Amino acid sequence: MTPDKKMSTKAEQITGAVKETVGRAVGNERLTAEGRAQRADADMREAGHKAREAFRR
């Protein structure tokens, strides 16, 4: 994974976690779900990159 993609993925994970936390704090279920989905998407992307790197070795 290139450093730019890695930073982008980490930023998206952090953004999703923040949205989820803020949504829980204010009681907004939609924001909580949106943050959870965004974080899950970034987690899956990171897992895919790690799997590809494992097969290249």
Residue frames as qw, qx, qy, qz and C-alpha x, y, z in Angstrom:
[[0.000, 0.893, 0.450, 0.000, 0.00, 0.00, 0.00],
 [0.395, 0.501, -0.048, 0.768, 1.40, 3.37, -0.92],
 [0.241, -0.195, -0.507, 0.804, 1.86, 5.88, 1.87],
 [0.272, -0.056, -0.120, -0.953, -0.85, 8.12, 0.39],
 [0.631, -0.242, -0.592, -0.439, -3.41, 5.31, 0.34],
 [0.531, -0.222, -0.710, 0.406, -2.40, 4.22, 3.82],
 [0.053, -0.107, -0.324, 0.939, -2.91, 7.74, 5.19],
 [0.439, -0.117, -0.325, -0.829, -6.22, 8.06, 3.36],
 [0.643, -0.257, -0.705, -0.151, -7.47, 4.78, 4.79],
 [0.403, -0.226, -0.617, 0.636, -6.37, 5.69, 8.32],
 [0.117, 0.008, 0.089, -0.989, -8.01, 9.11, 8.00],
 [0.566, -0.200, -0.473, -0.645, -11.25, 7.48, 6.91],
 [0.595, -0.268, -0.735, 0.185, -11.09, 5.04, 9.85],
 [0.226, -0.173, -0.452, 0.846, -10.59, 7.92, 12.28],
 [0.296, -0.071, -0.157, -0.939, -13.37, 9.98, 10.69],
 [0.620, -0.256, -0.639, -0.376, -15.75, 7.03, 10.95],
 [0.511, -0.265, -0.685, 0.447, -14.84, 6.45, 14.58],
 [0.036, -0.088, -0.251, 0.963, -15.39, 10.11, 15.41],
 [0.457, -0.156, -0.364, -0.796, -18.78, 10.14, 13.65],
 [0.631, -0.280, -0.719, -0.078, -19.81, 7.01, 15.51],
 [0.393, -0.229, -0.579, 0.677, -18.73, 8.42, 18.88],
 [0.128, 0.031, 0.063, -0.989, -20.40, 11.79, 18.31],
 [0.528, -0.207, -0.550, -0.613, -23.55, 10.06, 17.13],
 [0.580, -0.329, -0.722, 0.186, -23.68, 8.02, 20.31],
 [0.252, -0.162, -0.419, 0.857, -22.99, 11.06, 22.48],
 [0.269, 0.080, -0.006, -0.960, -25.83, 13.11, 21.00],
 [0.521, 0.243, 0.731, -0.369, -28.18, 10.17, 20.49],
 [0.545, 0.567, -0.233, -0.572, -28.21, 10.38, 16.69],
 [0.815, -0.024, 0.578, 0.014, -28.59, 6.83, 15.40],
 [0.713, 0.693, 0.096, 0.049, -28.14, 7.83, 11.77],
 [0.140, 0.871, -0.453, 0.126, -24.77, 9.45, 12.46],
 [0.591, -0.447, 0.664, -0.099, -23.71, 6.46, 14.53],
 [0.850, 0.264, 0.454, 0.021, -24.59, 4.06, 11.71],
 [0.537, 0.834, -0.100, 0.077, -22.91, 6.25, 9.12],
 [0.125, -0.798, 0.580, -0.109, -19.69, 6.33, 11.15],
 [0.731, -0.211, 0.646, -0.060, -19.78, 2.60, 11.73],
 [0.813, 0.509, 0.280, 0.042, -20.24, 1.97, 7.99],
 [0.338, 0.892, -0.285, 0.095, -17.45, 4.37, 7.04],
 [0.345, -0.652, 0.668, -0.096, -15.05, 2.76, 9.50],
 [0.819, 0.033, 0.571, -0.042, -15.99, -0.74, 8.34],
 [0.701, 0.710, 0.049, 0.033, -15.39, 0.26, 4.71],
 [0.134, 0.849, -0.494, 0.133, -11.92, 1.56, 5.55],
 [0.598, -0.421, 0.671, -0.123, -11.17, -1.56, 7.63],
 [0.868, 0.300, 0.396, -0.010, -12.09, -3.80, 4.70],
 [0.528, 0.825, -0.178, 0.091, -9.93, -1.77, 2.32],
 [0.165, -0.752, 0.621, -0.148, -6.98, -2.05, 4.72],
 [0.761, -0.161, 0.620, -0.101, -7.51, -5.81, 5.10],
 [0.815, 0.554, 0.170, 0.009, -7.55, -6.21, 1.32],
 [0.308, 0.854, -0.394, 0.141, -4.28, -4.35, 0.97],
 [0.425, -0.576, 0.679, -0.163, -2.69, -6.42, 3.73],
 [0.868, 0.113, 0.477, -0.074, -3.85, -9.65, 2.06],
 [0.692, 0.716, -0.060, 0.076, -2.39, -8.59, -1.28],
 [0.045, 0.816, -0.547, 0.182, 0.91, -7.71, 0.37],
 [0.680, -0.354, 0.623, -0.153, 1.00, -11.08, 2.13],
 [0.884, 0.329, 0.331, 0.020, 0.66, -12.93, -1.19],
 [0.467, 0.845, -0.241, 0.098, 3.40, -10.85, -2.82],
 [0.273, -0.729, 0.616, -0.121, 5.97, -12.06, -0.30]]
